[in-house]
Amino acid sequence: MAEFAQQRGKRRDDSGLGGVLDLLLANARLVLGISGAAVLAIATLAVKRMWVLWTTCTSHPSVSPATWRRAGRTWTCPVPPEPLQAESSPPRCLTLQEKLLSHYSIHLPMSEEQVAVAQQLARSICAELQSFLRSKCPELPFGSLFLSGPLLDGLGALAADHIHFMLPVVLDATLWSLIPGEDTVVRNPQYWVIKRTDLEYFPRGRSPWDRFLVGQYLSSNVLNETLHKMLVASINWPAIGSLLGTVIHPLVASRELRLDVKHDQVELSIALFPVVEMEDKVLLAAPPEGLVENLWLESFGRAEVLKVKELDAGDAGSRQHCLCILNGVCRSHPALHKLSGSPLAHVILHLSITESDWTEESLATRFQQVLEELVGYLENGVLPCYFNPKVNLFCELLEEEIEEMGFLLYRAVSEPGLLLTEK
């Protein structure tokens, strides 16, 4: 820490407080490790938030000391008494707005040709899988497979990844009921269990899905294991791939139901999700890791997409544009990839409650605010679901992951352009 103090004094004379904080952060990981660096980063956030640094060549007046609190601890960030001096004749820098638009046009979207090829391949594979399931399991009332994911929703695909095959599991509502996860041992409101009812009147075997029961509950894990065996051992993927001009490989060792597809123009990663729709809930057979095998995950994906598009349609907003850029940025950074998709959509939806101006001209301002909001949610370790505040979308993140994300996003609050260049 003595070394930090010496370097801090030298940097203050050269670049002011902003330079001091940047130097501290640049070296913090080497001395303190990830956890220590994250604490230092977020502790100094309140000071640097007082600036609005749209570009790296802008300077600002001094601010008052600030504190940050998390997990019952408080850190105070002192501010040097001398004001920062503006540099004369600063070099021309791109504004954040220009950087965002440039980054979006150059890095994010796939070409129209690639999108068309990826969508056609996905639909063809989906049709082949549907045909197989109907011939192999005619007794199971699966609904028609349909496609989902960013490539289909238009909300930010860096590549032809994150394609979802949604496989409807059609249940007789008179034989099944939903129990909230918060009423079970897991105490998690985002998970549900599907209970077989009236077994004394309608014994096992009355429902074709009874073969997947564990106790009195429809087991997402048993259903996934059955489908996994089919994907790996029962489907002639080499023949299907040859017919479509692709190479298709099911992931053998993964718990997920996933296919890797290679084509001359695109590569696809396809995930298969059995889905139950009951009582206005959309539940995926995506249980958490561990011993609990009966849980079904409530999905808000469809509602998120519809709500974002509805808001944009109502005020000609740029929420979808902002979300596309943020999704691409987070997916390109290993430390941030778990923020892409639902968490980002929910931050934008929360922010839309208080911010009404989402025009294209305000893109940079809203982008900056989303970063600030994300840091705030990470400080608390809680991101409430827009549609159900009892659900914490950060509940499955590890503390180390939260710290790593907080460290990077803290820096990005002062230098938003950092995320557009740093990998």
Salt bridges, closest charged atoms under 4 A:
ASP22 OD1 - LYS48 NZ 2.81
GLU82 OE2 - ARG12 NE 3.87
GLU98 OE2 - ARG92 NH2 3.31
GLU139 OE2 - ARG211 NH1 2.88
ASP161 OD2 - HIS162 NE2 3.76
GLU182 OE2 - LYS390 NZ 3.11
ASP210 OD1 - ARG196 NE 2.81
GLU256 OE2 - ARG258 NH2 3.23
GLU277 OE2 - ARG302 NH2 2.91
GLU304 OE2 - HIS346 NE2 2.82
GLU310 OE2 - LYS307 NZ 3.49
ASP312 OD1 - ARG319 NH1 2.99
ASP315 OD2 - ARG319 NH2 2.78
GLU355 OE1 - ARG366 NH2 3.45
GLU360 OE2 - HIS321 ND1 2.78
GLU399 OE2 - ARG70 NH1 2.96
GLU401 OE2 - LYS338 NZ 2.66
GLU404 OE2 - ARG29 NH2 3.25
GLU422 OE1 - ARG411 NH1 3.72
